[in-house]
């Protein structure tokens, strides 16, 4: 039996974005806009701060690390309501 809370995507994104804004590594414009679940792991997506050619910038690493942080923090606690 899982101890995870079943949650809607929008509710989870609200929690995730609150964590982002409270994090020391927060950058203006950093936001999770999508979440999916694969094999019990929550995968967050959003602004990756790519340049005009679609290539990563220095802020891209910060965004990637933030989405990874969210996965580590929230995957043990939540599972998405099946669509």
Secondary structure as GFF3:
##gff-version 3
##sequence-region A 1 83
A	DSSP	beta_strand	5	7	.	.	.	ID=ss1
A	DSSP	alpha_helix	9	22	.	.	.	ID=ss2
A	DSSP	beta_strand	32	38	.	.	.	ID=ss3
A	DSSP	beta_strand	41	46	.	.	.	ID=ss4
A	DSSP	alpha_helix	58	74	.	.	.	ID=ss5
A	DSSP	beta_strand	78	80	.	.	.	ID=ss6
###
